[in-house]
Amino acid sequence: MHQTGKKDYYEVLGVSRDADEKQLKSAYRRLARKYHPDVNQGDSSAEDKFKEVSEAFAVLSDPKKRAQYDGGGHAAFGSGFDPFAGFDARAAGVGDLGDLLGNIFGGSFGGGGGFRGGYGGQRVVRPRQGNDLQLELSIDFMEAVRGTTLKVRVPRRGAGSQRQEDTVNFRVPVGIKEGARLRVAGKGDAGSHGGANGDLYLKISIRPHPMFRREGNALVCDLPVGIVTATLGGQVNVPTLDGSTKIQIPAGTRSGQRIRLANAGVPASGGKPAGDLFAVVQIQPPKKIDKKTREALEQLRDQIEPDA
């Protein structure tokens, strides 16, 4: 009487064959709430059961379709039979479940327009992409300059409705700038009904460095230089990303003068050359001097600054 593999509609709803309209509605409401995909996210068996229950109610709630089914079972309908054709959820007395079903099956119920979207071999559940997530992340100055791989704990919604913290690894590119956004594909909330996961976006803030600052791909640092060295010239140590290096200060160097160290700034990456390092001279007088040194400086001042 029934097609192989197709369950009896009365058995699906758990009602007798002489069930009245009220019993059909009651059974359907109870089962629809129980097996609704939004209540059982990630549970494909519950989703299949929901479709089965909805189809059974759509047929048995229609007097003509029910009479046809009672007379010949599933075999009474042709291969192109649409159990939802002409079905009006509000007229059937299941209230806003019609809107509910419209969202689930990719179409709509009610208004005499019937069900639109298809069933039986066609796509009946719309895949839903997971939500994108956004986090703000503070990283060290050196991590931003050199690039690195970091881990972050992300509160993501899993296959169900509960949020859980996952560890996400991501790459910080060399020379990333303040306020940049990194996209980590597929690490947002989980999708539903076969939909793709959302993405994770990380907004980067960079903690200041006690010595270096950025100017594009160039690094800048202050370079304390004594009066004598600035006047006569000499060697001084300049801090770099890899420690320090000695450079020659020319005689007569003034405070604020920049000394360039080629390719000692932000490292090269992505086809871009390395930046430079600029050491900004800051002439510093001695904090304490004895009487003999003061006298010598006063004599020197008279010679080189006669109008002072």
Secondary structure as UniProt FT lines:
FT   TURN            4..5
FT   HELIX           9..13
FT   TURN            17..18
FT   HELIX           21..35
FT   TURN            37..39
FT   TURN            41..42
FT   HELIX           44..60
FT   HELIX           63..72
FT   HELIX           73..76
FT   TURN            79..80
FT   TURN            83..86
FT   HELIX           89..92
FT   TURN            95..96
FT   HELIX           97..105
FT   TURN            111..112
FT   STRAND          133..139
FT   HELIX           141..146
FT   STRAND          148..157
FT   STRAND          163..172
FT   TURN            174..175
FT   TURN            178..179
FT   STRAND          181..184
FT   TURN            185..186
FT   TURN            193..194
FT   STRAND          200..206
FT   STRAND          213..215
FT   TURN            216..217
FT   STRAND          218..226
FT   HELIX           227..232
FT   STRAND          234..240
FT   TURN            241..242
FT   STRAND          243..249
FT   TURN            251..252
FT   TURN            255..256
FT   STRAND          258..261
FT   TURN            262..263
FT   TURN            270..271
FT   STRAND          277..284
FT   HELIX           291..304
FT   TURN            306..307
//
